[in-house]
Structures are given as structure tokens and as C-alpha cells.
Amino acid sequence: MTYAIIGFGKIGHALAKAFARSGIEVSVATTRDPESFAADAAAIGPGIIPTTLAQALKADILFLAVRYESHPDVAKALPTWQGKTIVDVTNAYGVPVEALVDQSSARTVARAFKGGK
Ligand SMILES: NC(=O)c1ccc[n+]([C@@H]2O[C@H](COP(=O)([O-])OP(=O)(O)OC[C@H]3O[C@@H](n4cnc5c(N)ncnc54)[C@H](OP(=O)(O)O)[C@@H]3O)[C@@H](O)[C@H]2O)c1
């Protein structure tokens, strides 16, 4: 089983620290060149692997730790999410409920990641 955290902001860092505490390797990715956050990842632990988004999306289990507004950009990065588990930690702050599937941001995100669990 392989893991990746998409988004390496405040929540991405908190998740990476939890992985490091448990001694589990995890890739971390943003829109930026992994070199740009390699020092941050190394400061958390050797098992935190800075990578590109394309590489991170090869993981079996992905933590979606981007701002809610960015979830469609991540969702369109793969044609299907079949076989992937996506752990959605986003909050739709400031998004009108009418803009959400069944007034639920979790359902909106789930629909965007077609085929994923
Ligand atoms: N569940 C909870 O308890 C809880 C608590 C607090 C926050 N949250 C939610 O967690 C999410 C993250 O919050 P945060 O405070 O960590 O946000 P943040 O500090 O702004 O970090 C967002 C991260 O996402 C990256 N990113 C943006 N667009 C991306 C894309 N298309 N592909 C890959 N990476 C992308 C950003 O990097 P670049 O822009 O450099 O690419 C950045 O590393 C939010 O949705 C927030 O509402 C949840």
C-alpha cells in the first residue's frame, strides 16, 4: 500500500508529521517543483518524499489536502480514480450550499473523483 498527500500547506504538514511519527513513508506534492519544498519535507523526516503531482497520483491512498477550490484541478489530473482511495480533508469555506451536490462538499468532491473510493 502506498500513500501520498496532495497539498503541503498547514494540513499537509500536519498529516506528514503523523506519517513520520508512525514511520510510514508518504509522498507529498503540490503544483510546485518538489525541489522547492524538499527542505521542508526533510525537516519532518526521511520518509516524507517530495514529488511531482503526477508521481504522487500513482499512490493507492491519497489525502486531498488542498483548498476546496483546488479540488477540481486535482480531480482532472487522472482520467479515472478507479482503484484509488481519496481521503478528503477539505472544507468548503465560503462556498454557497446551493453550489454543492446535495448541499454537501464531501459529495461534491466524491463526484469529482469519479471511480474513486
Ligand atoms: N479537516 C480538518 O480538520 C481541516 C482543518 C483545517 C483545514 N482543513 C482543510 O484542509 C485543506 C487544506 O488547508 P490548508 O490550511 O493546509 O491550506 P494551505 O495551507 O493553503 O495549503 C494548500 C496546499 O495545496 C497546494 N495546492 C493548491 N492547488 C493544488 C493543486 N491543484 N494540486 C496540488 N497541490 C495544490 C498548495 O501548494 P501550491 O499552491 O504551492 O501548489 C498548498 O501546499 C483546506 O480545504 C482546508 O479547508 C481541514
Backbone and ligand atoms as CSV (ligand in chain L), in Angstrom:
chain,resi,resn,atom,element,x,y,z
A,1,MET,N,N,0.845,-1.193,0.000
A,1,MET,CA,C,0.000,0.000,0.000
A,1,MET,C,C,0.890,1.256,0.000
A,2,THR,N,N,0.614,2.178,-0.929
A,2,THR,CA,C,1.419,3.409,-0.978
A,2,THR,C,C,0.517,4.614,-0.709
A,3,TYR,N,N,1.112,5.662,-0.161
A,3,TYR,CA,C,0.359,6.833,0.295
A,3,TYR,C,C,0.939,8.122,-0.291
A,4,ALA,N,N,0.045,9.093,-0.508
A,4,ALA,CA,C,0.506,10.421,-0.925
A,4,ALA,C,C,-0.393,11.479,-0.308
A,5,ILE,N,N,0.197,12.612,-0.033
A,5,ILE,CA,C,-0.554,13.779,0.438
A,5,ILE,C,C,-0.491,14.821,-0.674
A,6,ILE,N,N,-1.663,15.230,-1.171
A,6,ILE,CA,C,-1.724,16.247,-2.219
A,6,ILE,C,C,-2.001,17.575,-1.523
A,7,GLY,N,N,-1.032,18.469,-1.589
A,7,GLY,CA,C,-1.101,19.726,-0.846
A,7,GLY,C,C,-0.175,19.626,0.353
A,8,PHE,N,N,0.741,20.584,0.439
A,8,PHE,CA,C,1.726,20.543,1.521
A,8,PHE,C,C,1.733,21.899,2.228
A,9,GLY,N,N,0.500,22.317,2.597
A,9,GLY,CA,C,0.342,23.540,3.392
A,9,GLY,C,C,0.234,23.144,4.853
A,10,LYS,N,N,-0.592,23.867,5.588
A,10,LYS,CA,C,-0.692,23.614,7.043
A,10,LYS,C,C,-1.170,22.188,7.329
A,11,ILE,N,N,-2.240,21.779,6.630
A,11,ILE,CA,C,-2.792,20.437,6.886
A,11,ILE,C,C,-1.883,19.355,6.306
A,12,GLY,N,N,-1.330,19.605,5.125
A,12,GLY,CA,C,-0.397,18.646,4.537
A,12,GLY,C,C,0.788,18.391,5.465
A,13,HIS,N,N,1.300,19.454,6.062
A,13,HIS,CA,C,2.412,19.298,7.014
A,13,HIS,C,C,1.972,18.479,8.231
A,14,ALA,N,N,0.768,18.775,8.747
A,14,ALA,CA,C,0.280,18.049,9.934
A,14,ALA,C,C,0.131,16.556,9.613
A,15,LEU,N,N,-0.401,16.263,8.431
A,15,LEU,CA,C,-0.556,14.858,8.034
A,15,LEU,C,C,0.817,14.196,7.876
A,16,ALA,N,N,1.754,14.914,7.245
A,16,ALA,CA,C,3.103,14.348,7.038
A,16,ALA,C,C,3.754,14.030,8.384
A,17,LYS,N,N,3.540,14.896,9.372
A,17,LYS,CA,C,4.111,14.641,10.705
A,17,LYS,C,C,3.495,13.380,11.322
A,18,ALA,N,N,2.196,13.180,11.098
A,18,ALA,CA,C,1.544,11.970,11.625
A,18,ALA,C,C,2.133,10.720,10.961
A,19,PHE,N,N,2.378,10.795,9.641
A,19,PHE,CA,C,3.015,9.659,8.951
A,19,PHE,C,C,4.407,9.418,9.521
A,20,ALA,N,N,5.159,10.509,9.714
A,20,ALA,CA,C,6.537,10.373,10.223
A,20,ALA,C,C,6.526,9.739,11.613
A,21,ARG,N,N,5.596,10.163,12.444
A,21,ARG,CA,C,5.507,9.597,13.806
A,21,ARG,C,C,5.247,8.097,13.757
A,22,SER,N,N,4.497,7.658,12.743
A,22,SER,CA,C,4.168,6.235,12.632
A,22,SER,C,C,5.187,5.471,11.794
A,23,GLY,N,N,6.199,6.171,11.267
A,23,GLY,CA,C,7.237,5.512,10.477
A,23,GLY,C,C,6.739,4.981,9.146
A,24,ILE,N,N,5.734,5.654,8.584
A,24,ILE,CA,C,5.175,5.221,7.287
A,24,ILE,C,C,5.612,6.216,6.212
A,25,GLU,N,N,6.141,5.695,5.116
A,25,GLU,CA,C,6.591,6.560,4.021
A,25,GLU,C,C,5.395,7.169,3.292
A,26,VAL,N,N,5.511,8.434,2.925
A,26,VAL,CA,C,4.428,9.101,2.190
A,26,VAL,C,C,5.031,10.121,1.225
A,27,SER,N,N,4.462,10.182,0.026
A,27,SER,CA,C,4.866,11.218,-0.932
A,27,SER,C,C,4.065,12.477,-0.662
A,28,VAL,N,N,4.683,13.629,-0.930
A,28,VAL,CA,C,3.955,14.893,-0.808
A,28,VAL,C,C,4.117,15.661,-2.116
A,29,ALA,N,N,3.027,16.295,-2.564
A,29,ALA,CA,C,3.068,17.003,-3.844
A,29,ALA,C,C,2.223,18.265,-3.781
A,30,THR,N,N,2.656,19.250,-4.548
A,30,THR,CA,C,1.870,20.478,-4.736
A,30,THR,C,C,1.901,20.770,-6.240
A,31,THR,N,N,1.581,21.999,-6.622
A,31,THR,CA,C,1.726,22.369,-8.039
A,31,THR,C,C,3.172,22.737,-8.344
A,32,ARG,N,N,3.983,22.860,-7.293
A,32,ARG,CA,C,5.358,23.346,-7.487
A,32,ARG,C,C,6.364,22.203,-7.703
A,33,ASP,N,N,7.525,22.603,-8.182
A,33,ASP,CA,C,8.659,21.698,-8.327
A,33,ASP,C,C,8.998,21.130,-6.947
A,34,PRO,N,N,9.095,19.803,-6.812
A,34,PRO,CA,C,9.356,19.212,-5.491
A,34,PRO,C,C,10.626,19.742,-4.815
A,35,GLU,N,N,11.582,20.190,-5.625
A,35,GLU,CA,C,12.819,20.760,-5.049
A,35,GLU,C,C,12.499,21.939,-4.124
A,36,SER,N,N,11.424,22.660,-4.469
A,36,SER,CA,C,11.105,23.896,-3.735
A,36,SER,C,C,10.607,23.625,-2.311
A,37,PHE,N,N,10.138,22.390,-2.036
A,37,PHE,CA,C,9.698,22.095,-0.660
A,37,PHE,C,C,10.433,20.878,-0.087
A,38,ALA,N,N,11.542,20.520,-0.739
A,38,ALA,CA,C,12.316,19.354,-0.287
A,38,ALA,C,C,12.877,19.573,1.120
A,39,ALA,N,N,13.322,20.775,1.421
A,39,ALA,CA,C,13.913,21.031,2.743
A,39,ALA,C,C,12.842,20.918,3.825
A,40,ASP,N,N,11.644,21.409,3.535
A,40,ASP,CA,C,10.509,21.309,4.476
A,40,ASP,C,C,10.174,19.846,4.759
A,41,ALA,N,N,10.162,19.038,3.692
A,41,ALA,CA,C,9.844,17.611,3.840
A,41,ALA,C,C,10.930,16.919,4.660
A,42,ALA,N,N,12.183,17.213,4.349
A,42,ALA,CA,C,13.309,16.579,5.054
A,42,ALA,C,C,13.282,16.946,6.539
A,43,ALA,N,N,12.814,18.155,6.849
A,43,ALA,CA,C,12.764,18.590,8.252
A,43,ALA,C,C,11.767,17.752,9.054
A,44,ILE,N,N,10.785,17.194,8.380
A,44,ILE,CA,C,9.789,16.347,9.072
A,44,ILE,C,C,10.340,14.937,9.256
A,45,GLY,N,N,11.006,14.432,8.218
A,45,GLY,CA,C,11.590,13.091,8.358
A,45,GLY,C,C,11.994,12.513,7.020
A,46,PRO,N,N,12.839,11.494,7.050
A,46,PRO,CA,C,13.350,10.914,5.803
A,46,PRO,C,C,12.285,10.167,4.994
A,47,GLY,N,N,11.173,9.813,5.638
A,47,GLY,CA,C,10.115,9.081,4.934
A,47,GLY,C,C,9.120,9.981,4.227
A,48,ILE,N,N,9.359,11.289,4.290
A,48,ILE,CA,C,8.456,12.241,3.623
A,48,ILE,C,C,9.105,12.593,2.291
A,49,ILE,N,N,8.507,12.095,1.201
A,49,ILE,CA,C,9.158,12.142,-0.111
A,49,ILE,C,C,8.534,13.237,-0.986
A,50,PRO,N,N,9.274,14.333,-1.227
A,50,PRO,CA,C,8.734,15.373,-2.112
A,50,PRO,C,C,8.696,14.865,-3.549
A,51,THR,N,N,7.588,15.075,-4.216
A,51,THR,CA,C,7.457,14.535,-5.573
A,51,THR,C,C,6.552,15.427,-6.424
A,52,THR,N,N,6.461,15.089,-7.692
A,52,THR,CA,C,5.542,15.825,-8.565
A,52,THR,C,C,4.121,15.308,-8.327
A,53,LEU,N,N,3.162,16.099,-8.752
A,53,LEU,CA,C,1.769,15.665,-8.619
A,53,LEU,C,C,1.552,14.376,-9.420
A,54,ALA,N,N,2.075,14.328,-10.635
A,54,ALA,CA,C,1.888,13.135,-11.494
A,54,ALA,C,C,2.419,11.880,-10.802
A,55,GLN,N,N,3.561,11.995,-10.170
A,55,GLN,CA,C,4.161,10.844,-9.487
A,55,GLN,C,C,3.334,10.472,-8.251
A,56,ALA,N,N,2.899,11.494,-7.505
A,56,ALA,CA,C,2.130,11.250,-6.270
A,56,ALA,C,C,0.818,10.529,-6.572
A,57,LEU,N,N,0.239,10.808,-7.727
A,57,LEU,CA,C,-1.060,10.219,-8.070
A,57,LEU,C,C,-0.968,8.721,-8.344
A,58,LYS,N,N,0.233,8.181,-8.351
A,58,LYS,CA,C,0.394,6.726,-8.511
A,58,LYS,C,C,0.122,5.985,-7.205
A,59,ALA,N,N,0.030,6.713,-6.087
A,59,ALA,CA,C,-0.197,6.067,-4.779
A,59,ALA,C,C,-1.589,5.440,-4.727
A,60,ASP,N,N,-1.728,4.450,-3.837
A,60,ASP,CA,C,-3.030,3.783,-3.671
A,60,ASP,C,C,-4.000,4.651,-2.875
A,61,ILE,N,N,-3.471,5.317,-1.854
A,61,ILE,CA,C,-4.318,6.116,-0.951
A,61,ILE,C,C,-3.808,7.549,-0.954
A,62,LEU,N,N,-4.711,8.482,-1.278
A,62,LEU,CA,C,-4.323,9.885,-1.413
A,62,LEU,C,C,-5.086,10.747,-0.433
A,63,PHE,N,N,-4.381,11.592,0.267
A,63,PHE,CA,C,-5.009,12.572,1.154
A,63,PHE,C,C,-5.120,13.873,0.378
A,64,LEU,N,N,-6.332,14.356,0.228
A,64,LEU,CA,C,-6.579,15.583,-0.536
A,64,LEU,C,C,-6.525,16.759,0.434
A,65,ALA,N,N,-5.360,17.406,0.504
A,65,ALA,CA,C,-5.148,18.482,1.487
A,65,ALA,C,C,-4.903,19.816,0.786
A,66,VAL,N,N,-5.784,20.096,-0.186
A,66,VAL,CA,C,-5.732,21.382,-0.897
A,66,VAL,C,C,-6.945,22.207,-0.478
A,67,ARG,N,N,-6.939,23.486,-0.808
A,67,ARG,CA,C,-8.146,24.287,-0.595
A,67,ARG,C,C,-9.276,23.691,-1.433
A,68,TYR,N,N,-10.494,23.782,-0.908
A,68,TYR,CA,C,-11.653,23.209,-1.604
A,68,TYR,C,C,-11.678,23.642,-3.078
A,69,GLU,N,N,-11.387,24.925,-3.323
A,69,GLU,CA,C,-11.459,25.484,-4.682
A,69,GLU,C,C,-10.504,24.767,-5.647
A,70,SER,N,N,-9.462,24.144,-5.114
A,70,SER,CA,C,-8.459,23.493,-5.971
A,70,SER,C,C,-8.807,22.040,-6.279
A,71,HIS,N,N,-9.873,21.491,-5.640
A,71,HIS,CA,C,-10.107,20.054,-5.840
A,71,HIS,C,C,-10.391,19.683,-7.299
A,72,PRO,N,N,-11.084,20.551,-8.098
A,72,PRO,CA,C,-11.307,20.139,-9.499
A,72,PRO,C,C,-10.009,20.017,-10.288
A,73,ASP,N,N,-9.025,20.858,-9.963
A,73,ASP,CA,C,-7.737,20.771,-10.673
A,73,ASP,C,C,-7.052,19.438,-10.406
A,74,VAL,N,N,-7.130,18.983,-9.155
A,74,VAL,CA,C,-6.528,17.687,-8.828
A,74,VAL,C,C,-7.351,16.575,-9.489
A,75,ALA,N,N,-8.680,16.699,-9.412
A,75,ALA,CA,C,-9.561,15.643,-9.937
A,75,ALA,C,C,-9.336,15.396,-11.427
A,76,LYS,N,N,-9.042,16.451,-12.169
A,76,LYS,CA,C,-8.887,16.261,-13.621
A,76,LYS,C,C,-7.483,15.754,-14.006
A,77,ALA,N,N,-6.644,15.557,-13.002
A,77,ALA,CA,C,-5.284,15.089,-13.290
A,77,ALA,C,C,-5.240,13.606,-13.682
A,78,LEU,N,N,-6.317,12.872,-13.390
A,78,LEU,CA,C,-6.393,11.460,-13.814
A,78,LEU,C,C,-7.721,11.238,-14.536
A,79,PRO,N,N,-7.736,10.409,-15.581
A,79,PRO,CA,C,-8.990,10.159,-16.296
A,79,PRO,C,C,-9.986,9.358,-15.459
A,80,THR,N,N,-9.485,8.493,-14.595
A,80,THR,CA,C,-10.357,7.739,-13.679
A,80,THR,C,C,-9.610,7.531,-12.362
A,81,TRP,N,N,-10.389,7.465,-11.286
A,81,TRP,CA,C,-9.793,7.269,-9.957
A,81,TRP,C,C,-10.066,5.855,-9.460
A,82,GLN,N,N,-10.459,5.000,-10.401
A,82,GLN,CA,C,-10.745,3.614,-10.041
A,82,GLN,C,C,-9.511,2.985,-9.372
A,83,GLY,N,N,-9.753,2.291,-8.280
A,83,GLY,CA,C,-8.654,1.644,-7.563
A,83,GLY,C,C,-7.977,2.529,-6.541
A,84,LYS,N,N,-8.361,3.814,-6.511
A,84,LYS,CA,C,-7.746,4.757,-5.568
A,84,LYS,C,C,-8.706,5.046,-4.418
A,85,THR,N,N,-8.127,5.259,-3.257
A,85,THR,CA,C,-8.899,5.761,-2.122
A,85,THR,C,C,-8.457,7.194,-1.878
A,86,ILE,N,N,-9.427,8.098,-1.835
A,86,ILE,CA,C,-9.131,9.516,-1.621
A,86,ILE,C,C,-9.702,9.923,-0.263
A,87,VAL,N,N,-8.841,10.397,0.593
A,87,VAL,CA,C,-9.278,10.884,1.903
A,87,VAL,C,C,-9.400,12.399,1.787
A,88,ASP,N,N,-10.642,12.862,1.812
A,88,ASP,CA,C,-10.928,14.281,1.572
A,88,ASP,C,C,-10.936,15.032,2.901
A,89,VAL,N,N,-9.957,15.909,3.094
A,89,VAL,CA,C,-9.951,16.698,4.342
A,89,VAL,C,C,-10.369,18.144,4.086
A,90,THR,N,N,-10.862,18.426,2.875
A,90,THR,CA,C,-11.159,19.821,2.549
A,90,THR,C,C,-12.424,20.320,3.259
A,91,ASN,N,N,-12.500,21.617,3.412
A,91,ASN,CA,C,-13.701,22.293,3.903
A,91,ASN,C,C,-14.073,23.347,2.871
A,92,ALA,N,N,-15.359,23.432,2.554
A,92,ALA,CA,C,-15.802,24.382,1.527
A,92,ALA,C,C,-16.166,25.729,2.158
A,93,TYR,N,N,-15.187,26.346,2.804
A,93,TYR,CA,C,-15.434,27.649,3.438
A,93,TYR,C,C,-15.889,28.663,2.407
A,94,GLY,N,N,-16.977,29.354,2.695
A,94,GLY,CA,C,-17.411,30.459,1.852
A,94,GLY,C,C,-18.127,30.038,0.582
A,95,VAL,N,N,-18.279,28.733,0.355
A,95,VAL,CA,C,-18.961,28.273,-0.857
A,95,VAL,C,C,-20.456,28.165,-0.547
A,96,PRO,N,N,-21.318,28.808,-1.352
A,96,PRO,CA,C,-22.753,28.711,-1.074
A,96,PRO,C,C,-23.240,27.266,-1.145
A,97,VAL,N,N,-24.080,26.868,-0.208
A,97,VAL,CA,C,-24.532,25.465,-0.174
A,97,VAL,C,C,-25.235,25.063,-1.471
A,98,GLU,N,N,-25.870,26.051,-2.145
A,98,GLU,CA,C,-26.577,25.726,-3.399
A,98,GLU,C,C,-25.588,25.247,-4.473
A,99,ALA,N,N,-24.317,25.588,-4.312
A,99,ALA,CA,C,-23.313,25.200,-5.310
A,99,ALA,C,C,-22.804,23.784,-5.073
A,100,LEU,N,N,-23.289,23.148,-4.000
A,100,LEU,CA,C,-22.776,21.824,-3.625
A,100,LEU,C,C,-23.770,20.719,-3.977
A,101,VAL,N,N,-23.238,19.547,-4.318
A,101,VAL,CA,C,-24.092,18.385,-4.580
A,101,VAL,C,C,-24.780,17.999,-3.271
A,102,ASP,N,N,-26.116,17.962,-3.270
A,102,ASP,CA,C,-26.887,17.628,-2.066
A,102,ASP,C,C,-26.477,18.498,-0.869
A,103,GLN,N,N,-26.061,19.712,-1.136
A,103,GLN,CA,C,-25.616,20.650,-0.098
A,103,GLN,C,C,-24.445,20.093,0.710
A,104,SER,N,N,-23.660,19.213,0.092
A,104,SER,CA,C,-22.559,18.556,0.804
A,104,SER,C,C,-21.267,18.714,0.011
A,105,SER,N,N,-20.251,19.306,0.636
A,105,SER,CA,C,-18.967,19.428,-0.068
A,105,SER,C,C,-18.320,18.056,-0.231
A,106,ALA,N,N,-18.523,17.159,0.740
A,106,ALA,CA,C,-17.950,15.813,0.634
A,106,ALA,C,C,-18.506,15.096,-0.599
A,107,ARG,N,N,-19.813,15.247,-0.828
A,107,ARG,CA,C,-20.418,14.594,-2.002
A,107,ARG,C,C,-19.933,15.252,-3.292
A,108,THR,N,N,-19.727,16.570,-3.249
A,108,THR,CA,C,-19.243,17.278,-4.438
A,108,THR,C,C,-17.847,16.780,-4.804
A,109,VAL,N,N,-17.005,16.653,-3.814
A,109,VAL,CA,C,-15.639,16.173,-4.059
A,109,VAL,C,C,-15.684,14.719,-4.533
A,110,ALA,N,N,-16.509,13.907,-3.879
A,110,ALA,CA,C,-16.608,12.488,-4.265
A,110,ALA,C,C,-17.023,12.370,-5.732
A,111,ARG,N,N,-17.939,13.211,-6.162
A,111,ARG,CA,C,-18.391,13.133,-7.552
A,111,ARG,C,C,-17.274,13.539,-8.520
A,112,ALA,N,N,-16.452,14.509,-8.108
A,112,ALA,CA,C,-15.362,14.970,-8.976
A,112,ALA,C,C,-14.314,13.871,-9.190
A,113,PHE,N,N,-14.107,13.042,-8.157
A,113,PHE,CA,C,-13.094,11.981,-8.248
A,113,PHE,C,C,-13.759,10.676,-8.702
A,114,LYS,N,N,-14.259,10.714,-9.929
A,114,LYS,CA,C,-15.056,9.606,-10.489
A,114,LYS,C,C,-14.326,8.266,-10.397
A,115,GLY,N,N,-15.035,7.278,-9.878
A,115,GLY,CA,C,-14.475,5.928,-9.816
A,115,GLY,C,C,-13.682,5.665,-8.549
A,116,GLY,N,N,-13.306,6.728,-7.844
A,116,GLY,CA,C,-12.521,6.563,-6.613
A,116,GLY,C,C,-13.395,6.192,-5.431
A,117,LYS,N,N,-12.740,5.724,-4.421
A,117,LYS,CA,C,-13.462,5.358,-3.187
A,117,LYS,C,C,-13.215,6.437,-2.152
L,1,LIG,N1,N,-10.409,18.518,8.235
L,1,LIG,C1,C,-9.885,19.428,9.028
L,1,LIG,O1,O,-9.838,19.292,10.258
L,1,LIG,C2,C,-9.336,20.645,8.441
L,1,LIG,C3,C,-8.786,21.611,9.253
L,1,LIG,C4,C,-8.262,22.711,8.653
L,1,LIG,C5,C,-8.301,22.814,7.277
L,1,LIG,N2,N,-8.861,21.869,6.527
L,1,LIG,C6,C,-8.924,21.942,5.064
L,1,LIG,O2,O,-7.725,21.366,4.567
L,1,LIG,C7,C,-7.436,21.945,3.297
L,1,LIG,C8,C,-6.003,22.453,3.298
L,1,LIG,O3,O,-5.895,23.528,4.221
L,1,LIG,P1,P,-4.503,24.222,4.487
L,1,LIG,O4,O,-4.724,25.188,5.575
L,1,LIG,O5,O,-3.425,23.189,4.613
L,1,LIG,O6,O,-4.294,25.029,3.077
L,1,LIG,P2,P,-2.974,25.722,2.558
L,1,LIG,O7,O,-2.021,25.966,3.690
L,1,LIG,O8,O,-3.396,26.842,1.681
L,1,LIG,O9,O,-2.317,24.576,1.633
L,1,LIG,C9,C,-2.865,24.182,0.422
L,1,LIG,C10,C,-1.816,23.347,-0.303
L,1,LIG,O10,O,-2.386,22.869,-1.516
L,1,LIG,C11,C,-1.444,23.042,-2.585
L,1,LIG,N3,N,-2.174,23.089,-3.844
L,1,LIG,C12,C,-3.004,24.057,-4.318
L,1,LIG,N4,N,-3.540,23.707,-5.505
L,1,LIG,C13,C,-3.037,22.461,-5.793
L,1,LIG,C14,C,-3.208,21.563,-6.875
L,1,LIG,N5,N,-4.029,21.845,-7.915
L,1,LIG,N6,N,-2.514,20.402,-6.863
L,1,LIG,C15,C,-1.700,20.097,-5.829
L,1,LIG,N7,N,-1.489,20.915,-4.753
L,1,LIG,C16,C,-2.167,22.087,-4.752
L,1,LIG,C17,C,-0.732,24.320,-2.203
L,1,LIG,O11,O,0.545,24.403,-2.806
L,1,LIG,P3,P,0.856,25.279,-4.118
L,1,LIG,O12,O,-0.176,26.373,-4.186
L,1,LIG,O13,O,2.233,25.762,-3.890
L,1,LIG,O14,O,0.749,24.314,-5.239
L,1,LIG,C18,C,-0.558,24.109,-0.692
L,1,LIG,O15,O,0.579,23.308,-0.425
L,1,LIG,C19,C,-8.480,23.049,3.076
L,1,LIG,O16,O,-9.503,22.551,2.242
L,1,LIG,C20,C,-8.997,23.325,4.476
L,1,LIG,O17,O,-10.311,23.827,4.476
L,1,LIG,C21,C,-9.369,20.772,7.089
